[in-house]
Amino acid sequence: MLKKARKELRMMRKRVYIAGLAVVVVAATVLLARSTGVSANAQQQAAATTDVKIDNFSFGPGTLTVAAGTTVTWTNRDDIPHNVVSADGVFKSKVVDTDEKFSYTFAKPGTFPYFCSIHPKMTGKVVVQ
């Protein structure tokens, strides 16, 4: 009878141990899922940047629509220098040579036409919502 009681006690301890381990695994899974969600949100916020390529005497894309707070980066992929100048004087880059960049963060909604003052036929537009 004593052997049977000891055996049942060991089995009960085993069940309690397994149940406790299951609780820890579930809690860790929930915490990991939550931290992954926070990480994804941080990545989405960090992704508030958009690129415009300057190449072959053009801006690509020619018209860009972004959310307020987005940083737009122009990268010169052309063999000659260009610049980026807003038509209403909101922003103006220095002359950017091949592979150089210029960035501007659009804080307020609006439409912002721009051009290259070296090559005025090169135009583009940023629409901020």
N, CA, C and O of each residue as an XYZ file, in Angstrom:
516
protein
N       0.806     -1.179      0.000
C       0.000      0.000      0.000
C       0.868      1.270      0.000
O       0.553      2.243     -0.686
N       1.933      1.250      0.755
C       2.850      2.384      0.813
C       3.518      2.605     -0.543
O       3.713      3.748     -0.957
N       3.876      1.505     -1.247
C       4.471      1.624     -2.569
C       3.502      2.278     -3.538
O       3.897      3.112     -4.352
N       2.235      1.901     -3.449
C       1.221      2.443     -4.335
C       1.048      3.944     -4.080
O       0.885      4.711     -5.030
N       1.081      4.367     -2.837
C       0.928      5.789     -2.484
C       2.118      6.592     -2.999
O       1.955      7.699     -3.511
N       3.323      6.022     -2.858
C       4.515      6.706     -3.354
C       4.471      6.844     -4.876
O       4.832      7.882     -5.431
N       4.025      5.783     -5.532
C       3.939      5.811     -6.984
C       2.939      6.881     -7.431
O       3.209      7.633     -8.367
N       1.781      6.948     -6.758
C       0.782      7.953     -7.097
C       1.309      9.370     -6.824
O       1.018     10.297     -7.580
N       2.080      9.534     -5.748
C       2.673     10.833     -5.419
C       3.659     11.258     -6.508
O       3.666     12.420     -6.916
N       4.497     10.319     -6.985
C       5.433     10.632     -8.066
C       4.695     11.017     -9.347
O       5.092     11.946    -10.051
N       3.632     10.300     -9.630
C       2.846     10.603    -10.839
C       2.214     11.992    -10.720
O       2.179     12.752    -11.687
N       1.712     12.315     -9.516
C       1.112     13.629     -9.328
C       2.159     14.723     -9.464
O       1.884     15.758    -10.071
N       3.349     14.523     -8.917
C       4.433     15.505     -9.051
C       4.797     15.701    -10.519
O       5.034     16.824    -10.965
N       4.839     14.598    -11.267
C       5.153     14.668    -12.680
C       4.108     15.505    -13.426
O       4.449     16.342    -14.262
N       2.835     15.264    -13.111
C       1.762     16.011    -13.765
C       1.841     17.501    -13.432
O       1.652     18.352    -14.301
N       2.123     17.807    -12.160
C       2.250     19.210    -11.744
C       3.443     19.848    -12.462
O       3.350     20.988    -12.918
N       4.553     19.127    -12.566
C       5.730     19.641    -13.259
C       5.414     19.919    -14.721
O       5.770     20.977    -15.240
N       4.751     18.984    -15.390
C       4.411     19.145    -16.800
C       3.430     20.310    -16.983
O       3.568     21.098    -17.918
N       2.448     20.415    -16.093
C       1.491     21.523    -16.174
C       2.208     22.858    -15.967
O       1.918     23.822    -16.675
N       3.118     22.932    -15.032
C       3.886     24.159    -14.792
C       4.737     24.518    -15.988
O       4.824     25.686    -16.367
N       5.360     23.527    -16.581
C       6.171     23.750    -17.772
C       5.307     24.258    -18.927
O       5.722     25.138    -19.682
N       4.102     23.696    -19.059
C       3.191     24.144    -20.114
C       2.800     25.605    -19.905
O       2.704     26.360    -20.872
N       2.577     26.007    -18.670
C       2.229     27.396    -18.368
C       3.376     28.318    -18.767
O       3.145     29.378    -19.350
N       4.599     27.929    -18.459
C       5.766     28.741    -18.812
C       5.895     28.863    -20.329
O       6.177     29.947    -20.839
N       5.694     27.768    -21.049
C       5.803     27.789    -22.508
C       4.724     28.699    -23.115
O       5.013     29.483    -24.018
N       3.500     28.596    -22.626
C       2.416     29.438    -23.141
C       2.705     30.908    -22.845
O       2.516     31.759    -23.714
N       3.161     31.216    -21.635
C       3.471     32.601    -21.268
C       4.601     33.147    -22.146
O       4.539     34.290    -22.599
N       5.616     32.344    -22.381
C       6.730     32.781    -23.226
C       6.256     33.022    -24.658
O       6.693     33.976    -25.301
N       5.382     32.182    -25.150
C       4.850     32.345    -26.503
C       4.051     33.642    -26.619
O       4.188     34.371    -27.602
N       3.216     33.930    -25.618
C       2.422     35.158    -25.625
C       3.338     36.378    -25.591
O       3.136     37.325    -26.351
N       4.341     36.362    -24.718
C       5.270     37.495    -24.626
C       6.052     37.679    -25.921
O       6.269     38.807    -26.363
N       6.471     36.580    -26.525
C       7.193     36.664    -27.789
C       6.308     37.240    -28.884
O       6.765     38.055    -29.686
N       5.059     36.830    -28.925
C       4.123     37.344    -29.937
C       3.912     38.842    -29.745
O       3.856     39.594    -30.719
N       3.795     39.270    -28.507
C       3.609     40.703    -28.239
C       4.849     41.491    -28.632
O       4.731     42.556    -29.238
N       6.039     40.991    -28.299
C       7.261     41.722    -28.642
C       7.468     41.759    -30.144
O       8.011     42.733    -30.664
N       7.049     40.724    -30.849
C       7.136     40.719    -32.305
C       6.212     41.779    -32.882
O       6.573     42.447    -33.851
N       5.026     41.945    -32.307
C       4.092     42.978    -32.748
C       4.671     44.363    -32.542
O       4.516     45.224    -33.408
N       5.332     44.603    -31.424
C       5.955     45.889    -31.166
C       7.077     46.115    -32.160
O       7.240     47.219    -32.680
N       7.844     45.086    -32.423
C       8.938     45.202    -33.379
C       8.407     45.526    -34.774
O       8.993     46.341    -35.486
N       7.310     44.897    -35.164
C       6.729     45.171    -36.472
C       6.242     46.613    -36.550
O       6.415     47.272    -37.575
N       5.627     47.111    -35.462
C       5.187     48.504    -35.457
C       6.376     49.441    -35.557
O       6.311     50.441    -36.273
N       7.452     49.142    -34.860
C       8.645     49.984    -34.918
C       9.226     49.976    -36.327
O       9.699     51.002    -36.815
N       9.189     48.816    -36.979
C       9.699     48.748    -38.340
C       8.824     49.552    -39.285
O       9.331     50.198    -40.202
N       7.499     49.518    -39.070
C       6.613     50.293    -39.930
C       6.883     51.782    -39.751
O       6.901     52.537    -40.724
N       7.094     52.207    -38.492
C       7.394     53.605    -38.258
C       8.739     53.967    -38.866
O       8.886     55.035    -39.460
N       9.708     53.095    -38.723
C      11.023     53.366    -39.285
C      10.971     53.364    -40.811
O      11.815     53.978    -41.464
N       9.988     52.680    -41.374
C       9.874     52.587    -42.819
C       9.253     53.821    -43.437
O       8.906     53.804    -44.618
N       9.101     54.910    -42.663
C       8.499     56.133    -43.181
C       9.523     56.906    -44.003
O       9.706     58.111    -43.828
N      10.182     56.189    -44.896
C      11.110     56.817    -45.833
C      10.789     56.296    -47.228
O      10.355     55.156    -47.397
N      11.003     57.129    -48.199
C      10.748     56.756    -49.585
C      11.887     57.291    -50.443
O      12.442     58.357    -50.176
N      12.216     56.538    -51.463
C      13.332     56.917    -52.329
C      12.841     57.393    -53.696
O      11.879     56.871    -54.259
N      13.539     58.395    -54.198
C      13.348     58.864    -55.571
C      14.697     58.735    -56.258
O      15.717     59.185    -55.736
N      14.695     58.121    -57.423
C      15.927     57.927    -58.174
C      16.045     59.011    -59.240
O      15.104     59.275    -59.989
N      17.213     59.626    -59.289
C      17.514     60.590    -60.351
C      18.365     59.845    -61.371
O      19.486     59.431    -61.075
N      17.824     59.679    -62.573
C      18.552     58.937    -63.596
C      18.045     59.340    -64.977
O      16.851     59.568    -65.171
N      18.959     59.424    -65.921
C      18.619     59.726    -67.306
C      17.797     61.020    -67.413
O      16.806     61.085    -68.140
N      18.231     62.035    -66.677
C      17.585     63.345    -66.675
C      16.113     63.283    -66.275
O      15.278     63.984    -66.845
N      15.800     62.436    -65.288
C      14.421     62.375    -64.794
C      14.401     61.930    -63.337
O      15.348     61.324    -62.835
N      13.287     62.251    -62.675
C      13.038     61.808    -61.305
C      12.085     60.621    -61.369
O      11.068     60.672    -62.061
N      12.411     59.561    -60.655
C      11.534     58.393    -60.679
C      11.210     57.910    -59.279
O      12.120     57.580    -58.518
N       9.955     57.862    -58.926
C       8.787     58.195    -59.729
C       8.624     59.705    -59.873
O       9.112     60.481    -59.051
N       7.932     60.101    -60.930
C       7.713     61.523    -61.189
C       6.783     62.162    -60.179
O       6.987     63.305    -59.771
N       5.760     61.423    -59.777
C       4.839     61.877    -58.734
C       4.848     60.836    -57.636
O       4.713     59.638    -57.885
N       5.007     61.316    -56.427
C       5.115     60.438    -55.263
C       4.091     60.881    -54.240
O       4.012     62.066    -53.917
N       3.297     59.942    -53.720
C       2.317     60.249    -52.679
C       2.759     59.581    -51.387
O       2.976     58.370    -51.345
N       2.891     60.389    -50.321
C       3.383     59.881    -49.037
C       2.525     60.434    -47.902
O       1.747     61.369    -48.094
N       2.677     59.847    -46.731
C       2.014     60.339    -45.522
C       2.856     61.449    -44.910
O       4.075     61.485    -45.083
N       2.200     62.350    -44.194
C       2.931     63.399    -43.486
C       3.919     62.747    -42.524
O       3.600     61.745    -41.885
N       5.098     63.308    -42.423
C       6.143     62.752    -41.570
C       7.114     61.851    -42.305
O       8.089     61.387    -41.715
N       6.869     61.597    -43.569
C       7.729     60.721    -44.363
C       8.966     61.489    -44.841
O       8.882     62.650    -45.242
N      10.105     60.812    -44.788
C      11.342     61.370    -45.329
C      11.541     60.829    -46.737
O      11.540     59.618    -46.958
N      11.711     61.736    -47.674
C      11.978     61.348    -49.060
C      13.461     61.572    -49.314
O      14.008     62.632    -49.007
N      14.103     60.553    -49.882
C      15.527     60.635    -50.213
C      15.700     60.518    -51.718
O      15.291     59.533    -52.332
N      16.313     61.537    -52.300
C      16.647     61.538    -53.726
C      18.083     61.052    -53.857
O      18.968     61.554    -53.164
N      18.330     60.087    -54.729
C      19.668     59.558    -54.977
C      20.004     59.766    -56.447
O      19.262     59.347    -57.335
N      21.129     60.415    -56.686
C      21.549     60.674    -58.062
C      22.236     59.433    -58.630
O      23.337     59.078    -58.208
N      21.591     58.785    -59.574
C      22.157     57.614    -60.265
C      22.616     57.998    -61.669
O      23.015     57.142    -62.459
N      22.554     59.289    -61.968
C      22.963     59.780    -63.286
C      24.469     60.038    -63.275
O      25.092     60.099    -62.215
N      25.038     60.188    -64.457
C      26.481     60.429    -64.572
C      26.861     61.890    -64.388
O      28.044     62.225    -64.327
N      25.865     62.756    -64.298
C      26.156     64.181    -64.144
C      25.432     64.728    -62.918
O      24.462     64.131    -62.449
N      25.900     65.863    -62.397
C      25.285     66.433    -61.188
C      23.875     66.980    -61.445
O      23.543     67.424    -62.544
N      23.061     66.928    -60.384
C      21.711     67.489    -60.400
C      21.458     68.101    -59.030
O      22.271     67.958    -58.117
N      20.333     68.779    -58.894
C      19.874     69.197    -57.574
C      18.368     69.052    -57.525
O      17.725     68.751    -58.531
N      17.801     69.273    -56.324
C      16.367     69.128    -56.103
C      15.902     70.419    -55.434
O      16.322     70.737    -54.321
N      15.032     71.158    -56.123
C      14.578     72.458    -55.627
C      13.056     72.494    -55.678
O      12.464     72.260    -56.732
N      12.418     72.787    -54.537
C      10.954     72.883    -54.564
C      10.552     74.197    -55.227
O      11.221     75.218    -55.067
N       9.467     74.158    -55.962
C       9.000     75.333    -56.699
C       8.600     76.465    -55.761
O       8.660     77.635    -56.139
N       8.190     76.123    -54.535
C       7.751     77.161    -53.607
C       8.796     77.477    -52.528
O       8.486     78.150    -51.545
N      10.024     76.996    -52.708
C      11.114     77.331    -51.796
C      11.117     76.591    -50.471
O      11.829     76.990    -49.549
N      10.338     75.520    -50.351
C      10.285     74.769    -49.100
C      11.590     74.016    -48.843
O      12.046     73.944    -47.702
N      12.183     73.466    -49.871
C      13.451     72.745    -49.724
C      14.321     72.983    -50.949
O      13.833     73.288    -52.038
N      15.628     72.834    -50.737
C      16.591     72.984    -51.834
C      17.845     72.201    -51.459
O      18.408     72.383    -50.379
N      18.267     71.335    -52.359
C      19.476     70.555    -52.105
C      20.691     71.303    -52.638
O      20.574     72.239    -53.429
N      21.837     70.871    -52.190
C      23.069     71.294    -52.843
C      23.151     70.493    -54.137
O      22.303     69.631    -54.370
N      24.110     70.740    -54.956
C      24.301     69.935    -56.161
C      24.780     68.558    -55.712
O      25.778     68.432    -55.003
N      24.044     67.521    -56.142
C      24.401     66.146    -55.770
C      25.022     65.446    -56.970
O      24.446     65.402    -58.057
N      26.200     64.905    -56.747
C      26.919     64.192    -57.800
C      26.455     62.738    -57.829
O      25.589     62.349    -57.045
N      27.013     61.945    -58.713
C      26.653     60.543    -58.845
C      26.765     59.825    -57.503
O      27.781     59.919    -56.815
N      25.693     59.101    -57.141
C      25.559     58.310    -55.908
C      25.426     59.150    -54.635
O      25.377     58.589    -53.540
N      25.368     60.452    -54.749
C      25.102     61.282    -53.569
C      23.594     61.378    -53.358
O      22.802     61.133    -54.267
N      23.215     61.751    -52.107
C      21.802     61.773    -51.739
C      21.418     63.106    -51.112
O      22.250     63.843    -50.583
N      20.125     63.379    -51.194
C      19.522     64.519    -50.504
C      18.208     64.028    -49.909
O      17.436     63.343    -50.579
N      17.953     64.380    -48.644
C      16.719     63.956    -47.981
C      15.979     65.153    -47.417
O      16.575     66.147    -47.003
N      14.655     65.026    -47.414
C      13.800     66.052    -46.817
C      12.595     65.350    -46.195
O      12.004     64.457    -46.802
N      12.237     65.767    -44.973
C      11.079     65.196    -44.281
C       9.885     66.133    -44.468
O       9.947     67.315    -44.129
N       8.809     65.587    -45.008
C       7.592     66.348    -45.265
C       6.678     66.258    -44.046
O       6.022     65.240    -43.825
N       6.643     67.317    -43.268
C       5.891     67.326    -42.011
C       4.408     67.636    -42.220
O       3.567     67.131    -41.476
N       4.076     68.452    -43.212
C       2.700     68.913    -43.396
C       2.125     68.421    -44.721
O       2.854     68.269    -45.702
N       0.818     68.175    -44.746
C       0.167     67.793    -46.004
C       0.243     68.924    -47.033
O       0.315     70.102    -46.683
N       0.225     68.544    -48.280
C       0.251     69.513    -49.371
C       0.829     68.883    -50.622
O       1.193     67.707    -50.631
N       0.909     69.670    -51.666
C       1.512     69.234    -52.924
C       2.764     70.064    -53.137
O       2.725     71.293    -53.088
N       3.867     69.384    -53.372
C       5.169     70.035    -53.456
C       5.835     69.720    -54.797
O       6.544     68.720    -54.913
N       5.613     70.569    -55.814
C       6.318     70.379    -57.081
C       7.789     70.768    -56.914
O       8.119     71.678    -56.154
N       8.661     70.067    -57.631
C      10.095     70.368    -57.556
C      10.732     70.166    -58.922
O      10.118     69.609    -59.832
N      11.970     70.626    -59.051
C      12.683     70.525    -60.323
C      14.184     70.538    -60.041
O      14.619     70.767    -58.913
N      14.958     70.288    -61.086
C      16.415     70.431    -61.034
C      16.720     71.800    -61.635
O      16.414     72.047    -62.802
N      17.318     72.688    -60.848
C      17.561     74.041    -61.376
C      18.681     74.050    -62.415
O      18.814     75.015    -63.168
N      19.475     73.004    -62.463
C      20.514     72.890    -63.487
C      19.890     72.473    -64.821
O      20.318     72.900    -65.893
N      18.857     71.619    -64.713
C      18.148     71.097    -65.893
C      16.649     71.292    -65.641
O      15.972     70.344    -65.245
N      16.121     72.494    -65.859
C      14.751     72.830    -65.462
C      13.641     71.977    -66.083
O      12.508     71.996    -65.603
N      13.951     71.238    -67.131
C      12.921     70.363    -67.705
C      12.710     69.122    -66.852
O      11.737     68.393    -67.042
N      13.614     68.881    -65.917
C      13.473     67.760    -64.987
C      12.542     68.208    -63.865
O      12.893     69.092    -63.083
N      11.351     67.598    -63.781
C      10.376     67.985    -62.757
C       9.823     66.760    -62.053
O       9.867     65.643    -62.569
N       9.307     67.000    -60.873
C       8.659     65.959    -60.096
C       7.683     66.587    -59.124
O       7.557     67.809    -59.045
N       6.991     65.731    -58.384
C       5.994     66.245    -57.441
C       5.858     65.276    -56.281
O       5.810     64.063    -56.484
N       5.794     65.806    -55.059
C       5.510     65.015    -53.877
C       4.157     65.471    -53.342
O       3.958     66.653    -53.062
N       3.235     64.534    -53.203
C       1.913     64.809    -52.628
C       1.912     64.215    -51.227
O       2.077     63.008    -51.048
N       1.722     65.083    -50.239
C       1.747     64.651    -48.836
C       0.322     64.666    -48.296
O      -0.364     65.687    -48.345
N      -0.106     63.533    -47.787
C      -1.482     63.414    -47.256
C      -1.488     63.419    -45.748
O      -2.552     63.328    -45.135
